[in-house]
């Protein structure tokens, strides 16, 4: 964009800073005193500077907003369920996540958990013939995790991810003594399904 004034050509580009635009207008006012430049021309230049300033501020706000959007998704929490060895209704539910300072929110009725759902703070115990546990991990600056899900029925625990009934689950801590519940620190979790398949994974338990 340019303004032709007498024999001079003044250029105003979008990439110029607001400070430079205002300096240009001040020079134009000074130039008016020396030459015959109409007040209308100066008014148009001031209007242009004001509009470009608003455009620059809007662009800055939009850029900052986009930069603050979270992009990393948290890993899903891990749900561990221990039940009575005699097939009774008593159960203990523990949950943990691998991300430091993250929160776990859960539901026990099969509904989708949100940040407004109960916050997991300690082991959950109870007596029930069936329960569907769903949980998510949340933390400021991150996208919520996928939903972790476990279902316990009258015939035993069902792993929703594999759709298989769990026959037994033991925890092997660093001490090497098999346990039916996790201990603080590193544990090797060994799960046995009804079809005889064994599944192992590592977990770090923080009470």
GROMACS elastic network, one bead per residue, 0.5 to 0.9 nm:
[ bonds ]
;  ai    aj funct       b0    kb
    1    10     6  0.85702   500
    1    11     6  0.59893   500
    1    12     6  0.56713   500
    1    13     6  0.65345   500
    1    14     6  0.89241   500
    2     9     6  0.65009   500
    2    10     6  0.55169   500
    2    12     6  0.62054   500
    2    13     6  0.86231   500
    3     8     6  0.83576   500
    3     9     6  0.57932   500
    3    10     6  0.53456   500
    3    11     6  0.67425   500
    3    12     6  0.84507   500
    3    41     6  0.88096   500
    4     7     6  0.70895   500
    4     8     6  0.60240   500
    4    10     6  0.66503   500
    5     8     6  0.53324   500
    5     9     6  0.62111   500
    5    10     6  0.77066   500
    5    37     6  0.73975   500
    6     9     6  0.81399   500
    6    35     6  0.83858   500
    6    36     6  0.86236   500
    6    37     6  0.85986   500
   10    24     6  0.82700   500
   12    15     6  0.86720   500
   12    16     6  0.71586   500
   12    21     6  0.71120   500
   12    24     6  0.84292   500
   13    16     6  0.55147   500
   13    17     6  0.89482   500
   13    21     6  0.88370   500
   14    17     6  0.79447   500
   14    52     6  0.75025   500
   16    19     6  0.81228   500
   16    20     6  0.62721   500
   16    21     6  0.68625   500
   17    20     6  0.53026   500
   17    21     6  0.65311   500
   17    22     6  0.88858   500
   17    53     6  0.87152   500
   17    56     6  0.88654   500
   18    21     6  0.50398   500
   18    22     6  0.62586   500
   18    23     6  0.85397   500
   18    49     6  0.70927   500
   18    50     6  0.87403   500
   18    52     6  0.75064   500
   18    53     6  0.60957   500
   18    56     6  0.82732   500
   19    22     6  0.52563   500
   19    23     6  0.61703   500
   19    24     6  0.86260   500
   20    24     6  0.60986   500
   20    25     6  0.87105   500
   21    24     6  0.50030   500
   21    25     6  0.64100   500
   21    26     6  0.87799   500
   21    45     6  0.87641   500
   21    46     6  0.88382   500
   21    48     6  0.88691   500
   21    49     6  0.60653   500
   21    52     6  0.89122   500
   22    25     6  0.50501   500
   22    26     6  0.62632   500
   22    27     6  0.86199   500
   22    46     6  0.78426   500
   22    49     6  0.67387   500
   23    26     6  0.50766   500
   23    27     6  0.61842   500
   23    28     6  0.84969   500
   24    27     6  0.51174   500
   24    28     6  0.61240   500
   24    29     6  0.87514   500
   24    45     6  0.87965   500
   25    29     6  0.62400   500
   25    30     6  0.86533   500
   25    42     6  0.70840   500
   25    45     6  0.64603   500
   25    46     6  0.67142   500
   25    49     6  0.82812   500
   26    29     6  0.50962   500
   26    30     6  0.63156   500
   26    31     6  0.85135   500
   27    30     6  0.50418   500
   27    31     6  0.59833   500
   27    32     6  0.85347   500
   28    32     6  0.61228   500
   28    33     6  0.88781   500
   28    37     6  0.85530   500
   28    42     6  0.70267   500
   28    45     6  0.87746   500
   29    32     6  0.50016   500
   29    33     6  0.68063   500
   29    37     6  0.85505   500
   29    39     6  0.87840   500
   29    42     6  0.68637   500
   30    33     6  0.54043   500
   30    34     6  0.70067   500
   30    35     6  0.89779   500
   31    34     6  0.51864   500
   31    35     6  0.60515   500
   31    36     6  0.85504   500
   31    37     6  0.77805   500
   32    36     6  0.59399   500
   32    38     6  0.75125   500
   32    39     6  0.83578   500
   32    42     6  0.85887   500
   33    36     6  0.74285   500
   33    37     6  0.80416   500
   34    37     6  0.86910   500
   37    40     6  0.83726   500
   37    41     6  0.69475   500
   37    42     6  0.79129   500
   38    41     6  0.54958   500
   38    42     6  0.69717   500
   38    43     6  0.89406   500
   39    42     6  0.51522   500
   39    43     6  0.61461   500
   39    44     6  0.86603   500
   40    44     6  0.61937   500
   40    45     6  0.86758   500
   41    44     6  0.51688   500
   41    45     6  0.63649   500
   41    46     6  0.88012   500
   42    45     6  0.50625   500
   42    46     6  0.62639   500
   42    47     6  0.86369   500
   43    46     6  0.51119   500
   43    47     6  0.61719   500
   43    48     6  0.85928   500
   44    47     6  0.50501   500
   44    48     6  0.61444   500
   44    49     6  0.86836   500
   45    48     6  0.50199   500
   45    49     6  0.62465   500
   45    50     6  0.87051   500
   46    49     6  0.51041   500
   46    50     6  0.62545   500
   46    51     6  0.86981   500
   47    50     6  0.51618   500
   47    51     6  0.62352   500
   47    52     6  0.86346   500
   48    51     6  0.52081   500
   48    52     6  0.61532   500
   48    53     6  0.85381   500
   49    52     6  0.51829   500
   49    53     6  0.60879   500
   49    54     6  0.87235   500
   50    53     6  0.50751   500
   50    54     6  0.63679   500
   50    55     6  0.87295   500
   51    54     6  0.51881   500
   51    55     6  0.62672   500
   51    56     6  0.86612   500
   52    56     6  0.60710   500
   52    57     6  0.86333   500
   53    56     6  0.50766   500
   53    57     6  0.62652   500
   53    58     6  0.86276   500
   54    57     6  0.51830   500
   54    58     6  0.61504   500
   54    59     6  0.85871   500
   55    58     6  0.51442   500
   55    59     6  0.61589   500
   55    60     6  0.86129   500
   56    59     6  0.51378   500
   56    60     6  0.61780   500
   56    61     6  0.87589   500
   57    60     6  0.50075   500
   57    61     6  0.62369   500
   57    62     6  0.86178   500
   58    61     6  0.52509   500
   58    62     6  0.62202   500
   58    63     6  0.86037   500
   59    62     6  0.51528   500
   59    63     6  0.60910   500
   59    64     6  0.86331   500
   60    63     6  0.51452   500
   60    64     6  0.61919   500
   60    65     6  0.85901   500
   61    64     6  0.52207   500
   61    65     6  0.61390   500
   61    66     6  0.86987   500
   62    65     6  0.51363   500
   62    66     6  0.62861   500
   62    67     6  0.86694   500
   63    66     6  0.52534   500
   63    67     6  0.62082   500
   63    68     6  0.87958   500
   64    67     6  0.50735   500
   64    68     6  0.63511   500
   65    68     6  0.53194   500
   65    69     6  0.67093   500
   66    69     6  0.54317   500
   66    70     6  0.89512   500
   67    70     6  0.82569   500
   68   141     6  0.81229   500
   69   141     6  0.76070   500
   69   142     6  0.86101   500
   70    73     6  0.81582   500
   70   140     6  0.85822   500
   70   141     6  0.52982   500
   70   142     6  0.51096   500
   70   143     6  0.60602   500
   71   141     6  0.82496   500
   71   142     6  0.66135   500
   71   143     6  0.66010   500
   72   141     6  0.81853   500
   72   142     6  0.54704   500
   72   143     6  0.59353   500
   72   144     6  0.89151   500
   73   142     6  0.58259   500
   73   144     6  0.60886   500
   73   145     6  0.58038   500
   73   146     6  0.82998   500
   74    77     6  0.88343   500
   74    99     6  0.74894   500
   74   102     6  0.87800   500
   74   136     6  0.89476   500
   74   137     6  0.65466   500
   74   138     6  0.71498   500
   74   139     6  0.79782   500
   74   142     6  0.64576   500
   74   143     6  0.61939   500
   74   144     6  0.58760   500
   74   146     6  0.77863   500
   75    97     6  0.75173   500
   75    98     6  0.74551   500
   75    99     6  0.77075   500
   75   136     6  0.87428   500
   75   137     6  0.71429   500
   75   144     6  0.83793   500
   75   145     6  0.53214   500
   75   146     6  0.70382   500
   76    97     6  0.71270   500
   76    98     6  0.87396   500
   76   135     6  0.79355   500
   76   136     6  0.60708   500
   76   137     6  0.59770   500
   76   144     6  0.85119   500
   76   146     6  0.53183   500
   76   147     6  0.62268   500
   76   148     6  0.58237   500
   77    95     6  0.66358   500
   77    96     6  0.56872   500
   77    98     6  0.75709   500
   77   104     6  0.71011   500
   77   135     6  0.67934   500
   77   136     6  0.61623   500
   77   137     6  0.58787   500
   77   145     6  0.78011   500
   77   146     6  0.84912   500
   77   147     6  0.79058   500
   77   148     6  0.61334   500
   78    94     6  0.83525   500
   78    95     6  0.55606   500
   78    96     6  0.55317   500
   78    97     6  0.62190   500
   78    98     6  0.87588   500
   78   135     6  0.85680   500
   78   148     6  0.68363   500
   78   149     6  0.87796   500
   78   203     6  0.87464   500
   79    93     6  0.71455   500
   79    94     6  0.59611   500
   79    96     6  0.69321   500
   79   133     6  0.82252   500
   79   134     6  0.86228   500
   79   135     6  0.80499   500
   79   148     6  0.72255   500
   79   149     6  0.74910   500
   79   150     6  0.70945   500
   80    92     6  0.82012   500
   80    93     6  0.58303   500
   80    94     6  0.51454   500
   80    95     6  0.61058   500
   80    96     6  0.85973   500
   80   150     6  0.85155   500
   80   181     6  0.86662   500
   80   182     6  0.88680   500
   81    91     6  0.68206   500
   81    92     6  0.56767   500
   81    94     6  0.63907   500
   81    95     6  0.87166   500
   81   150     6  0.83999   500
   81   152     6  0.85091   500
   81   157     6  0.77976   500
   81   169     6  0.87449   500
   81   181     6  0.86933   500
   82    85     6  0.87444   500
   82    90     6  0.85378   500
   82    91     6  0.55669   500
   82    92     6  0.51236   500
   82    93     6  0.65583   500
   82    94     6  0.84703   500
   82   157     6  0.88359   500
   82   168     6  0.87911   500
   82   169     6  0.77400   500
   82   180     6  0.71555   500
   82   181     6  0.69138   500
   83    86     6  0.85236   500
   83    87     6  0.72333   500
   83    88     6  0.72876   500
   83    89     6  0.71481   500
   83    90     6  0.57230   500
   83    92     6  0.63418   500
   83    93     6  0.87842   500
   83   156     6  0.84566   500
   83   157     6  0.84668   500
   84    87     6  0.54680   500
   84    88     6  0.52288   500
   84    89     6  0.67283   500
   84    90     6  0.55092   500
   84    91     6  0.64234   500
   84    92     6  0.88964   500
   85    88     6  0.72613   500
   87    90     6  0.84964   500
   87   154     6  0.86557   500
   87   155     6  0.81380   500
   87   156     6  0.76514   500
   88    91     6  0.84047   500
   88   127     6  0.84123   500
   88   128     6  0.88900   500
   88   129     6  0.83982   500
   88   154     6  0.88728   500
   89   126     6  0.79613   500
   89   128     6  0.51948   500
   89   129     6  0.56726   500
   89   130     6  0.84183   500
   89   154     6  0.80351   500
   90   125     6  0.74296   500
   90   126     6  0.57899   500
   90   128     6  0.67902   500
   90   129     6  0.87264   500
   91   124     6  0.82051   500
   91   125     6  0.56960   500
   91   126     6  0.56764   500
   91   127     6  0.62094   500
   91   128     6  0.76843   500
   92   123     6  0.67026   500
   92   124     6  0.56692   500
   92   126     6  0.68560   500
   92   181     6  0.89168   500
   93   123     6  0.57709   500
   93   125     6  0.62283   500
   93   126     6  0.87100   500
   93   133     6  0.89815   500
   94   120     6  0.88005   500
   94   122     6  0.73769   500
   94   123     6  0.50050   500
   94   124     6  0.64885   500
   94   125     6  0.89185   500
   94   182     6  0.89246   500
   95   104     6  0.77748   500
   95   120     6  0.75313   500
   95   121     6  0.89750   500
   95   122     6  0.83770   500
   95   123     6  0.76021   500
   95   135     6  0.85594   500
   95   205     6  0.89066   500
   96   104     6  0.75561   500
   96   120     6  0.88840   500
   96   203     6  0.88477   500
   96   204     6  0.83268   500
   96   205     6  0.69658   500
   96   206     6  0.73802   500
   96   207     6  0.87890   500
   97   100     6  0.78451   500
   97   102     6  0.73634   500
   97   103     6  0.81857   500
   97   104     6  0.76225   500
   97   137     6  0.71663   500
   97   204     6  0.87237   500
   97   205     6  0.88663   500
   98   102     6  0.83725   500
   98   203     6  0.85334   500
   98   204     6  0.77536   500
   99   102     6  0.57173   500
   99   103     6  0.88968   500
   99   137     6  0.86488   500
   99   139     6  0.88532   500
  100   103     6  0.88979   500
  101   139     6  0.74353   500
  102   137     6  0.64453   500
  102   138     6  0.57365   500
  102   140     6  0.83318   500
  103   115     6  0.88980   500
  103   119     6  0.70428   500
  103   120     6  0.73783   500
  103   121     6  0.87106   500
  103   136     6  0.82414   500
  103   137     6  0.55776   500
  103   138     6  0.52170   500
  103   139     6  0.63137   500
  104   115     6  0.85473   500
  104   118     6  0.84400   500
  104   119     6  0.58854   500
  104   120     6  0.54406   500
  104   121     6  0.81714   500
  104   135     6  0.65362   500
  104   136     6  0.56404   500
  104   138     6  0.63519   500
  105   113     6  0.63582   500
  105   114     6  0.66009   500
  105   115     6  0.62336   500
  105   116     6  0.76475   500
  105   117     6  0.54627   500
  105   118     6  0.54505   500
  105   120     6  0.58154   500
  105   134     6  0.84924   500
  105   135     6  0.55294   500
  105   136     6  0.55785   500
  105   137     6  0.65927   500
  105   138     6  0.76331   500
  106   112     6  0.83146   500
  106   113     6  0.53959   500
  106   114     6  0.76475   500
  106   115     6  0.88329   500
  106   117     6  0.58835   500
  106   118     6  0.57980   500
  106   119     6  0.66718   500
  106   120     6  0.68253   500
  106   133     6  0.70658   500
  106   134     6  0.55167   500
  106   136     6  0.65367   500
  106   137     6  0.89925   500
  107   110     6  0.64792   500
  107   111     6  0.63253   500
  107   112     6  0.71754   500
  107   113     6  0.57393   500
  107   114     6  0.88353   500
  107   117     6  0.65999   500
  107   118     6  0.70000   500
  107   132     6  0.79388   500
  107   133     6  0.58528   500
  107   134     6  0.53974   500
  107   135     6  0.64819   500
  108   111     6  0.75585   500
  108   131     6  0.61536   500
  108   132     6  0.54361   500
  108   134     6  0.66178   500
  108   135     6  0.89052   500
  109   112     6  0.89334   500
  109   131     6  0.65891   500
  109   132     6  0.56944   500
  109   133     6  0.68787   500
  109   134     6  0.82124   500
  110   113     6  0.86322   500
  110   131     6  0.77465   500
  110   133     6  0.61891   500
  110   134     6  0.63590   500
  110   149     6  0.86314   500
  110   151     6  0.86121   500
  111   132     6  0.85937   500
  111   133     6  0.86756   500
  111   134     6  0.73378   500
  112   117     6  0.88831   500
  112   134     6  0.68558   500
  112   135     6  0.80253   500
  112   147     6  0.79948   500
  113   116     6  0.77504   500
  113   117     6  0.56880   500
  113   118     6  0.84949   500
  113   134     6  0.64816   500
  113   135     6  0.59091   500
  113   136     6  0.65242   500
  113   147     6  0.78050   500
  114   117     6  0.52766   500
  114   118     6  0.86931   500
  114   135     6  0.83944   500
  114   136     6  0.73396   500
  114   138     6  0.88569   500
  114   144     6  0.89068   500
  115   118     6  0.80286   500
  115   119     6  0.81660   500
  115   136     6  0.84311   500
  115   137     6  0.88671   500
  115   138     6  0.71907   500
  115   144     6  0.89474   500
  116   119     6  0.81884   500
  120   123     6  0.79937   500
  120   124     6  0.84827   500
  121   124     6  0.89108   500
  122   207     6  0.73538   500
  123   207     6  0.82793   500
  127   130     6  0.89306   500
  128   131     6  0.68572   500
  128   152     6  0.87899   500
  128   153     6  0.87455   500
  128   154     6  0.84858   500
  129   152     6  0.76487   500
  129   153     6  0.60636   500
  129   155     6  0.86140   500
  130   151     6  0.73801   500
  130   152     6  0.50678   500
  130   154     6  0.58129   500
  130   155     6  0.89291   500
  130   156     6  0.86630   500
  130   157     6  0.88471   500
  131   150     6  0.83384   500
  131   151     6  0.58255   500
  131   152     6  0.51833   500
  131   153     6  0.66761   500
  132   149     6  0.72875   500
  132   150     6  0.58716   500
  132   152     6  0.62277   500
  132   153     6  0.84154   500
  133   148     6  0.80683   500
  133   149     6  0.55404   500
  133   150     6  0.50896   500
  133   151     6  0.60203   500
  133   152     6  0.81552   500
  134   147     6  0.64041   500
  134   148     6  0.55812   500
  134   150     6  0.65750   500
  134   151     6  0.85924   500
  135   145     6  0.89963   500
  135   146     6  0.85644   500
  135   147     6  0.56272   500
  135   148     6  0.52636   500
  135   149     6  0.65784   500
  136   144     6  0.68420   500
  136   145     6  0.55746   500
  136   146     6  0.63573   500
  136   147     6  0.51130   500
  136   148     6  0.63574   500
  137   144     6  0.59554   500
  137   145     6  0.52056   500
  137   146     6  0.78855   500
  137   147     6  0.81778   500
  138   142     6  0.72239   500
  138   143     6  0.72378   500
  138   144     6  0.50118   500
  138   145     6  0.66781   500
  139   142     6  0.56747   500
  139   143     6  0.75995   500
  139   144     6  0.72616   500
  140   143     6  0.81404   500
  142   145     6  0.86341   500
  144   147     6  0.88430   500
  145   148     6  0.85428   500
  148   160     6  0.87681   500
  148   161     6  0.86474   500
  149   159     6  0.76995   500
  149   160     6  0.61245   500
  149   161     6  0.75870   500
  150   157     6  0.76380   500
  150   158     6  0.64606   500
  150   159     6  0.55165   500
  150   160     6  0.55510   500
  150   161     6  0.81209   500
  151   156     6  0.88095   500
  151   157     6  0.61017   500
  151   158     6  0.51831   500
  151   159     6  0.65420   500
  151   160     6  0.65482   500
  152   155     6  0.79864   500
  152   156     6  0.58579   500
  152   158     6  0.56846   500
  152   159     6  0.83925   500
  153   156     6  0.52385   500
  153   157     6  0.59796   500
  153   158     6  0.70994   500
  154   157     6  0.81904   500
  155   158     6  0.88277   500
  155   165     6  0.81952   500
  156   165     6  0.63819   500
  156   166     6  0.67069   500
  156   167     6  0.73496   500
  157   164     6  0.83818   500
  157   165     6  0.56085   500
  157   166     6  0.53763   500
  157   167     6  0.77200   500
  158   161     6  0.87671   500
  158   162     6  0.82314   500
  158   163     6  0.62033   500
  158   164     6  0.55532   500
  158   166     6  0.59815   500
  159   162     6  0.56029   500
  159   163     6  0.53917   500
  159   164     6  0.56431   500
  159   165     6  0.64143   500
  159   166     6  0.69553   500
  160   164     6  0.73628   500
  161   164     6  0.82610   500
  162   165     6  0.87015   500
  164   193     6  0.64527   500
  164   194     6  0.70172   500
  164   195     6  0.81326   500
  165   192     6  0.88007   500
  165   193     6  0.57520   500
  165   194     6  0.56794   500
  165   195     6  0.84608   500
  166   169     6  0.74546   500
  166   191     6  0.70064   500
  166   192     6  0.59659   500
  166   194     6  0.60892   500
  167   191     6  0.77531   500
  167   192     6  0.55517   500
  167   193     6  0.52487   500
  167   194     6  0.56072   500
  167   196     6  0.87379   500
  168   180     6  0.88133   500
  168   190     6  0.82685   500
  168   191     6  0.59617   500
  168   192     6  0.52630   500
  168   193     6  0.71953   500
  168   194     6  0.88728   500
  169   179     6  0.89177   500
  169   180     6  0.67657   500
  169   181     6  0.85570   500
  169   189     6  0.70110   500
  169   190     6  0.56172   500
  169   192     6  0.62530   500
  169   193     6  0.89437   500
  170   178     6  0.62521   500
  170   179     6  0.55663   500
  170   181     6  0.69088   500
  170   182     6  0.82234   500
  170   188     6  0.82809   500
  170   189     6  0.59634   500
  170   190     6  0.54005   500
  170   191     6  0.66968   500
  170   192     6  0.88487   500
  171   177     6  0.83792   500
  171   178     6  0.56146   500
  171   179     6  0.50499   500
  171   180     6  0.59679   500
  171   181     6  0.61526   500
  171   182     6  0.56557   500
  171   183     6  0.80369   500
  171   187     6  0.59135   500
  171   188     6  0.56216   500
  171   190     6  0.63869   500
  171   191     6  0.89082   500
  172   175     6  0.76919   500
  172   176     6  0.58081   500
  172   177     6  0.60701   500
  172   179     6  0.63513   500
  172   180     6  0.88683   500
  172   182     6  0.79450   500
  172   183     6  0.87908   500
  172   186     6  0.85052   500
  172   187     6  0.53340   500
  172   189     6  0.63870   500
  172   190     6  0.77843   500
  173   176     6  0.56009   500
  173   177     6  0.66265   500
  173   178     6  0.71608   500
  173   179     6  0.79731   500
  173   182     6  0.75909   500
  173   183     6  0.67467   500
  173   184     6  0.83938   500
  173   185     6  0.75547   500
  173   186     6  0.60017   500
  173   188     6  0.63163   500
  173   189     6  0.88005   500
  174   177     6  0.79411   500
  174   185     6  0.81719   500
  174   186     6  0.66186   500
  174   187     6  0.68645   500
  174   188     6  0.84536   500
  175   178     6  0.87137   500
  179   182     6  0.70119   500
  179   183     6  0.83675   500
  182   185     6  0.85650   500
  182   186     6  0.87771   500
  182   187     6  0.66571   500
  182   188     6  0.89634   500
  182   189     6  0.83818   500
  182   203     6  0.89078   500
  182   204     6  0.88756   500
  182   205     6  0.65936   500
  183   186     6  0.77956   500
  183   187     6  0.71392   500
  183   204     6  0.87595   500
  183   205     6  0.63523   500
  183   206     6  0.80385   500
  183   207     6  0.79455   500
  184   187     6  0.80890   500
  184   204     6  0.72565   500
  184   206     6  0.54269   500
  184   207     6  0.63362   500
  185   203     6  0.80998   500
  185   204     6  0.51086   500
  185   205     6  0.51586   500
  185   206     6  0.65891   500
  186   202     6  0.71056   500
  186   203     6  0.58549   500
  186   205     6  0.64316   500
  187   201     6  0.84725   500
  187   202     6  0.58307   500
  187   203     6  0.53181   500
  187   204     6  0.61099   500
  187   205     6  0.71663   500
  188   200     6  0.67881   500
  188   201     6  0.58840   500
  188   203     6  0.64513   500
  188   204     6  0.88446   500
  189   199     6  0.79746   500
  189   200     6  0.53853   500
  189   201     6  0.53769   500
  189   202     6  0.60650   500
  189   203     6  0.71456   500
  190   198     6  0.68708   500
  190   199     6  0.57535   500
  190   201     6  0.69835   500
  191   197     6  0.82273   500
  191   198     6  0.56678   500
  191   199     6  0.50527   500
  191   200     6  0.62794   500
  191   201     6  0.88076   500
  192   195     6  0.82551   500
  192   196     6  0.62765   500
  192   197     6  0.58834   500
  192   199     6  0.65319   500
  192   200     6  0.89929   500
  193   196     6  0.53971   500
  193   197     6  0.53530   500
  193   198     6  0.65186   500
  193   199     6  0.81381   500
  194   197     6  0.73219   500
